[in-house]
Amino acid sequence: MSLSDRLRRIELQQEEQRQATARLEGKVDALLAALAAEGEEEQEEAARSLDGELVPGERDQSQSLG
């Protein structure tokens, strides 16, 4: 195998790796966007018990229990 053939093969592998990286970045971006949207939905909805009554929010951790 000549040096130019090796170089061409390396260039093709690098291009395949760039394309694979771009696909992965797109998937990560989509997942992050979905998680962000899910987080917004959860914050907008008030927590409710099984009876449908509003459940108080989380306790302020800086306040003592007593």
Biopython code that builds the backbone (N, CA, C, O; Angstrom):
import numpy as np
from Bio.PDB.StructureBuilder import StructureBuilder

atoms = [
    (1, "MET", "N", (0.852, -1.168, 0.000)),
    (1, "MET", "CA", (0.000, 0.000, 0.000)),
    (1, "MET", "C", (0.903, 1.238, 0.000)),
    (1, "MET", "O", (1.824, 1.363, 0.808)),
    (2, "SER", "N", (0.614, 2.118, -0.907)),
    (2, "SER", "CA", (1.445, 3.309, -1.030)),
    (2, "SER", "C", (1.113, 4.323, 0.065)),
    (2, "SER", "O", (0.089, 4.228, 0.741)),
    (3, "LEU", "N", (1.980, 5.260, 0.210)),
    (3, "LEU", "CA", (1.795, 6.305, 1.222)),
    (3, "LEU", "C", (0.546, 7.134, 0.926)),
    (3, "LEU", "O", (-0.182, 7.506, 1.847)),
    (4, "SER", "N", (0.297, 7.422, -0.332)),
    (4, "SER", "CA", (-0.891, 8.208, -0.691)),
    (4, "SER", "C", (-2.173, 7.423, -0.403)),
    (4, "SER", "O", (-3.185, 8.009, -0.018)),
    (5, "ASP", "N", (-2.135, 6.112, -0.586)),
    (5, "ASP", "CA", (-3.296, 5.274, -0.261)),
    (5, "ASP", "C", (-3.567, 5.291, 1.242)),
    (5, "ASP", "O", (-4.716, 5.384, 1.673)),
    (6, "ARG", "N", (-2.515, 5.203, 2.022)),
    (6, "ARG", "CA", (-2.659, 5.253, 3.483)),
    (6, "ARG", "C", (-3.230, 6.587, 3.931)),
    (6, "ARG", "O", (-4.110, 6.654, 4.790)),
    (7, "LEU", "N", (-2.702, 7.656, 3.323)),
    (7, "LEU", "CA", (-3.180, 8.992, 3.669)),
    (7, "LEU", "C", (-4.660, 9.145, 3.327)),
    (7, "LEU", "O", (-5.430, 9.700, 4.110)),
    (8, "ARG", "N", (-5.046, 8.658, 2.173)),
    (8, "ARG", "CA", (-6.456, 8.734, 1.758)),
    (8, "ARG", "C", (-7.337, 7.936, 2.718)),
    (8, "ARG", "O", (-8.426, 8.382, 3.079)),
    (9, "ARG", "N", (-6.874, 6.776, 3.125)),
    (9, "ARG", "CA", (-7.635, 5.938, 4.056)),
    (9, "ARG", "C", (-7.809, 6.647, 5.406)),
    (9, "ARG", "O", (-8.887, 6.609, 5.999)),
    (10, "ILE", "N", (-6.747, 7.286, 5.878)),
    (10, "ILE", "CA", (-6.816, 8.032, 7.141)),
    (10, "ILE", "C", (-7.794, 9.193, 7.021)),
    (10, "ILE", "O", (-8.580, 9.450, 7.933)),
    (11, "GLU", "N", (-7.740, 9.894, 5.890)),
    (11, "GLU", "CA", (-8.658, 11.016, 5.671)),
    (11, "GLU", "C", (-10.110, 10.547, 5.661)),
    (11, "GLU", "O", (-10.981, 11.219, 6.213)),
    (12, "LEU", "N", (-10.373, 9.415, 5.045)),
    (12, "LEU", "CA", (-11.735, 8.867, 5.031)),
    (12, "LEU", "C", (-12.189, 8.495, 6.440)),
    (12, "LEU", "O", (-13.335, 8.746, 6.812)),
    (13, "GLN", "N", (-11.296, 7.899, 7.220)),
    (13, "GLN", "CA", (-11.638, 7.541, 8.593)),
    (13, "GLN", "C", (-11.926, 8.790, 9.422)),
    (13, "GLN", "O", (-12.853, 8.810, 10.231)),
    (14, "GLN", "N", (-11.130, 9.819, 9.214)),
    (14, "GLN", "CA", (-11.352, 11.066, 9.954)),
    (14, "GLN", "C", (-12.698, 11.682, 9.586)),
    (14, "GLN", "O", (-13.405, 12.193, 10.455)),
    (15, "GLU", "N", (-13.049, 11.636, 8.322)),
    (15, "GLU", "CA", (-14.331, 12.192, 7.895)),
    (15, "GLU", "C", (-15.488, 11.390, 8.499)),
    (15, "GLU", "O", (-16.487, 11.966, 8.929)),
    (16, "GLU", "N", (-15.353, 10.075, 8.529)),
    (16, "GLU", "CA", (-16.385, 9.239, 9.149)),
    (16, "GLU", "C", (-16.514, 9.569, 10.635)),
    (16, "GLU", "O", (-17.622, 9.611, 11.169)),
    (17, "GLN", "N", (-15.387, 9.803, 11.298)),
    (17, "GLN", "CA", (-15.427, 10.161, 12.717)),
    (17, "GLN", "C", (-16.075, 11.524, 12.926)),
    (17, "GLN", "O", (-16.823, 11.713, 13.886)),
    (18, "ARG", "N", (-15.796, 12.477, 12.037)),
    (18, "ARG", "CA", (-16.437, 13.800, 12.139)),
    (18, "ARG", "C", (-17.953, 13.684, 11.982)),
    (18, "ARG", "O", (-18.713, 14.319, 12.713)),
    (19, "GLN", "N", (-18.378, 12.869, 11.025)),
    (19, "GLN", "CA", (-19.813, 12.692, 10.800)),
    (19, "GLN", "C", (-20.474, 12.008, 11.997)),
    (19, "GLN", "O", (-21.570, 12.387, 12.411)),
    (20, "ALA", "N", (-19.803, 11.005, 12.544)),
    (20, "ALA", "CA", (-20.345, 10.304, 13.718)),
    (20, "ALA", "C", (-20.437, 11.260, 14.904)),
    (20, "ALA", "O", (-21.415, 11.240, 15.651)),
    (21, "THR", "N", (-19.417, 12.092, 15.070)),
    (21, "THR", "CA", (-19.432, 13.076, 16.160)),
    (21, "THR", "C", (-20.573, 14.066, 15.971)),
    (21, "THR", "O", (-21.251, 14.421, 16.935)),
    (22, "ALA", "N", (-20.788, 14.509, 14.755)),
    (22, "ALA", "CA", (-21.882, 15.450, 14.482)),
    (22, "ALA", "C", (-23.238, 14.811, 14.794)),
    (22, "ALA", "O", (-24.127, 15.469, 15.334)),
    (23, "ARG", "N", (-23.392, 13.526, 14.451)),
    (23, "ARG", "CA", (-24.655, 12.836, 14.768)),
    (23, "ARG", "C", (-24.851, 12.743, 16.276)),
    (23, "ARG", "O", (-25.948, 12.979, 16.781)),
    (24, "LEU", "N", (-23.788, 12.401, 16.989)),
    (24, "LEU", "CA", (-23.880, 12.303, 18.449)),
    (24, "LEU", "C", (-24.205, 13.659, 19.071)),
    (24, "LEU", "O", (-25.023, 13.740, 19.988)),
    (25, "GLU", "N", (-23.578, 14.710, 18.587)),
    (25, "GLU", "CA", (-23.859, 16.047, 19.106)),
    (25, "GLU", "C", (-25.320, 16.416, 18.880)),
    (25, "GLU", "O", (-25.949, 17.023, 19.747)),
    (26, "GLY", "N", (-25.858, 16.055, 17.727)),
    (26, "GLY", "CA", (-27.266, 16.321, 17.447)),
    (26, "GLY", "C", (-28.183, 15.577, 18.402)),
    (26, "GLY", "O", (-29.180, 16.125, 18.872)),
    (27, "LYS", "N", (-27.843, 14.335, 18.684)),
    (27, "LYS", "CA", (-28.655, 13.546, 19.619)),
    (27, "LYS", "C", (-28.568, 14.104, 21.034)),
    (27, "LYS", "O", (-29.576, 14.170, 21.738)),
    (28, "VAL", "N", (-27.376, 14.503, 21.452)),
    (28, "VAL", "CA", (-27.214, 15.089, 22.787)),
    (28, "VAL", "C", (-28.009, 16.388, 22.888)),
    (28, "VAL", "O", (-28.668, 16.637, 23.898)),
    (29, "ASP", "N", (-27.951, 17.211, 21.852)),
    (29, "ASP", "CA", (-28.716, 18.461, 21.846)),
    (29, "ASP", "C", (-30.215, 18.188, 21.965)),
    (29, "ASP", "O", (-30.920, 18.878, 22.702)),
    (30, "ALA", "N", (-30.696, 17.180, 21.236)),
    (30, "ALA", "CA", (-32.114, 16.839, 21.294)),
    (30, "ALA", "C", (-32.500, 16.330, 22.685)),
    (30, "ALA", "O", (-33.562, 16.679, 23.201)),
    (31, "LEU", "N", (-31.651, 15.516, 23.284)),
    (31, "LEU", "CA", (-31.925, 15.010, 24.629)),
    (31, "LEU", "C", (-31.941, 16.141, 25.655)),
    (31, "LEU", "O", (-32.810, 16.182, 26.526)),
    (32, "LEU", "N", (-30.981, 17.054, 25.550)),
    (32, "LEU", "CA", (-30.943, 18.181, 26.485)),
    (32, "LEU", "C", (-32.172, 19.066, 26.331)),
    (32, "LEU", "O", (-32.722, 19.545, 27.323)),
    (33, "ALA", "N", (-32.600, 19.285, 25.107)),
    (33, "ALA", "CA", (-33.795, 20.092, 24.874)),
    (33, "ALA", "C", (-35.026, 19.401, 25.460)),
    (33, "ALA", "O", (-35.882, 20.057, 26.055)),
    (34, "ALA", "N", (-35.118, 18.085, 25.295)),
    (34, "ALA", "CA", (-36.258, 17.347, 25.836)),
    (34, "ALA", "C", (-36.250, 17.385, 27.358)),
    (34, "ALA", "O", (-37.301, 17.542, 27.979)),
    (35, "LEU", "N", (-35.084, 17.244, 27.958)),
    (35, "LEU", "CA", (-34.993, 17.309, 29.415)),
    (35, "LEU", "C", (-35.353, 18.697, 29.929)),
    (35, "LEU", "O", (-36.023, 18.826, 30.953)),
    (36, "ALA", "N", (-34.921, 19.714, 29.241)),
    (36, "ALA", "CA", (-35.240, 21.084, 29.653)),
    (36, "ALA", "C", (-36.738, 21.320, 29.563)),
    (36, "ALA", "O", (-37.322, 21.928, 30.461)),
    (37, "ALA", "N", (-37.368, 20.850, 28.495)),
    (37, "ALA", "CA", (-38.815, 21.012, 28.335)),
    (37, "ALA", "C", (-39.560, 20.235, 29.412)),
    (37, "ALA", "O", (-40.561, 20.716, 29.943)),
    (38, "GLU", "N", (-39.084, 19.047, 29.735)),
    (38, "GLU", "CA", (-39.712, 18.235, 30.776)),
    (38, "GLU", "C", (-39.606, 18.935, 32.126)),
    (38, "GLU", "O", (-40.556, 18.932, 32.910)),
    (39, "GLY", "N", (-38.466, 19.525, 32.390)),
    (39, "GLY", "CA", (-38.273, 20.241, 33.644)),
    (39, "GLY", "C", (-39.199, 21.439, 33.753)),
    (39, "GLY", "O", (-39.702, 21.735, 34.837)),
    (40, "GLU", "N", (-39.433, 22.136, 32.638)),
    (40, "GLU", "CA", (-40.344, 23.276, 32.638)),
    (40, "GLU", "C", (-41.772, 22.824, 32.918)),
    (40, "GLU", "O", (-42.511, 23.489, 33.645)),
    (41, "GLU", "N", (-42.153, 21.695, 32.339)),
    (41, "GLU", "CA", (-43.510, 21.178, 32.564)),
    (41, "GLU", "C", (-43.719, 20.839, 34.033)),
    (41, "GLU", "O", (-44.760, 21.153, 34.610)),
    (42, "GLU", "N", (-42.726, 20.199, 34.631)),
    (42, "GLU", "CA", (-42.855, 19.800, 36.031)),
    (42, "GLU", "C", (-42.943, 21.004, 36.945)),
    (42, "GLU", "O", (-43.658, 20.959, 37.946)),
    (43, "GLN", "N", (-42.239, 22.079, 36.634)),
    (43, "GLN", "CA", (-42.263, 23.265, 37.473)),
    (43, "GLN", "C", (-43.593, 24.000, 37.356)),
    (43, "GLN", "O", (-44.038, 24.630, 38.315)),
    (44, "GLU", "N", (-44.226, 23.928, 36.197)),
    (44, "GLU", "CA", (-45.485, 24.636, 35.990)),
    (44, "GLU", "C", (-46.651, 23.949, 36.696)),
    (44, "GLU", "O", (-47.585, 24.619, 37.137)),
    (45, "GLU", "N", (-46.609, 22.649, 36.804)),
    (45, "GLU", "CA", (-47.715, 21.900, 37.393)),
    (45, "GLU", "C", (-47.550, 21.819, 38.918)),
    (45, "GLU", "O", (-46.477, 21.491, 39.425)),
    (46, "ALA", "N", (-48.625, 22.121, 39.623)),
    (46, "ALA", "CA", (-48.604, 21.989, 41.082)),
    (46, "ALA", "C", (-48.742, 20.510, 41.441)),
    (46, "ALA", "O", (-49.462, 19.767, 40.774)),
    (47, "ALA", "N", (-48.059, 20.097, 42.479)),
    (47, "ALA", "CA", (-48.140, 18.707, 42.916)),
    (47, "ALA", "C", (-49.505, 18.457, 43.554)),
    (47, "ALA", "O", (-50.024, 19.294, 44.294)),
    (48, "ARG", "N", (-50.067, 17.307, 43.257)),
    (48, "ARG", "CA", (-51.377, 16.954, 43.806)),
    (48, "ARG", "C", (-51.321, 15.562, 44.423)),
    (48, "ARG", "O", (-50.572, 14.692, 43.978)),
    (49, "SER", "N", (-52.137, 15.375, 45.463)),
    (49, "SER", "CA", (-52.227, 14.057, 46.094)),
    (49, "SER", "C", (-53.077, 13.147, 45.225)),
    (49, "SER", "O", (-53.604, 13.577, 44.199)),
    (50, "LEU", "N", (-53.214, 11.894, 45.631)),
    (50, "LEU", "CA", (-54.051, 10.964, 44.877)),
    (50, "LEU", "C", (-55.518, 11.383, 44.896)),
    (50, "LEU", "O", (-56.294, 10.988, 44.026)),
    (51, "ASP", "N", (-55.895, 12.185, 45.895)),
    (51, "ASP", "CA", (-57.267, 12.693, 45.984)),
    (51, "ASP", "C", (-57.471, 13.956, 45.153)),
    (51, "ASP", "O", (-58.584, 14.475, 45.075)),
    (52, "GLY", "N", (-56.410, 14.451, 44.538)),
    (52, "GLY", "CA", (-56.512, 15.641, 43.715)),
    (52, "GLY", "C", (-56.279, 16.938, 44.466)),
    (52, "GLY", "O", (-56.413, 18.017, 43.889)),
    (53, "GLU", "N", (-55.931, 16.852, 45.749)),
    (53, "GLU", "CA", (-55.700, 18.056, 46.537)),
    (53, "GLU", "C", (-54.269, 18.543, 46.336)),
    (53, "GLU", "O", (-53.358, 17.745, 46.116)),
    (54, "LEU", "N", (-54.082, 19.852, 46.412)),
    (54, "LEU", "CA", (-52.743, 20.413, 46.267)),
    (54, "LEU", "C", (-51.849, 19.952, 47.410)),
    (54, "LEU", "O", (-52.267, 19.928, 48.567)),
    (55, "VAL", "N", (-50.645, 19.597, 47.083)),
    (55, "VAL", "CA", (-49.662, 19.163, 48.068)),
    (55, "VAL", "C", (-48.708, 20.338, 48.293)),
    (55, "VAL", "O", (-48.250, 20.959, 47.335)),
    (56, "PRO", "N", (-48.410, 20.643, 49.562)),
    (56, "PRO", "CA", (-47.480, 21.749, 49.800)),
    (56, "PRO", "C", (-46.125, 21.474, 49.167)),
    (56, "PRO", "O", (-45.735, 20.320, 48.988)),
    (57, "GLY", "N", (-45.406, 22.550, 48.828)),
    (57, "GLY", "CA", (-44.088, 22.425, 48.203)),
    (57, "GLY", "C", (-43.063, 21.887, 49.177)),
    (57, "GLY", "O", (-43.370, 21.594, 50.333)),
    (58, "GLU", "N", (-41.852, 21.765, 48.697)),
    (58, "GLU", "CA", (-40.776, 21.257, 49.537)),
    (58, "GLU", "C", (-40.470, 22.236, 50.659)),
    (58, "GLU", "O", (-40.614, 23.449, 50.506)),
    (59, "ARG", "N", (-40.048, 21.684, 51.786)),
    (59, "ARG", "CA", (-39.679, 22.497, 52.941)),
    (59, "ARG", "C", (-38.386, 23.237, 52.662)),
    (59, "ARG", "O", (-37.468, 22.693, 52.049)),
    (60, "ASP", "N", (-38.319, 24.477, 53.112)),
    (60, "ASP", "CA", (-37.090, 25.257, 53.008)),
    (60, "ASP", "C", (-36.044, 24.595, 53.904)),
    (60, "ASP", "O", (-36.199, 24.560, 55.124)),
    (61, "GLN", "N", (-34.992, 24.077, 53.302)),
    (61, "GLN", "CA", (-33.983, 23.315, 54.041)),
    (61, "GLN", "C", (-33.216, 24.168, 55.044)),
    (61, "GLN", "O", (-32.574, 23.632, 55.948)),
    (62, "SER", "N", (-33.273, 25.485, 54.894)),
    (62, "SER", "CA", (-32.558, 26.337, 55.836)),
    (62, "SER", "C", (-33.367, 26.534, 57.147)),
    (62, "SER", "O", (-32.831, 27.017, 58.145)),
    (63, "GLN", "N", (-34.634, 26.160, 57.124)),
    (63, "GLN", "CA", (-35.483, 26.284, 58.321)),
    (63, "GLN", "C", (-35.405, 25.005, 59.149)),
    (63, "GLN", "O", (-35.330, 23.907, 58.597)),
    (64, "SER", "N", (-35.424, 25.149, 60.468)),
    (64, "SER", "CA", (-35.378, 23.982, 61.334)),
    (64, "SER", "C", (-36.757, 23.326, 61.389)),
    (64, "SER", "O", (-37.764, 23.957, 61.068)),
    (65, "LEU", "N", (-36.794, 22.072, 61.793)),
    (65, "LEU", "CA", (-38.057, 21.346, 61.895)),
    (65, "LEU", "C", (-38.815, 21.721, 63.181)),
    (65, "LEU", "O", (-40.032, 21.547, 63.256)),
    (66, "GLY", "N", (-38.097, 22.233, 64.188)),
    (66, "GLY", "CA", (-38.717, 22.494, 65.482)),
    (66, "GLY", "C", (-39.148, 23.872, 65.642)),
    (66, "GLY", "O", (-39.688, 24.233, 66.687)),
]
sb = StructureBuilder()
sb.init_structure("model")
sb.init_model(0)
sb.init_chain("A")
sb.init_seg("    ")
for serial, (resi, resn, name, xyz) in enumerate(atoms, 1):
    if name == "N":
        sb.init_residue(resn, " ", resi, " ")
    sb.init_atom(name, np.array(xyz, "f"), 0.0, 1.0, " ", f" {name:<3s}", serial, name[0])
structure = sb.get_structure()
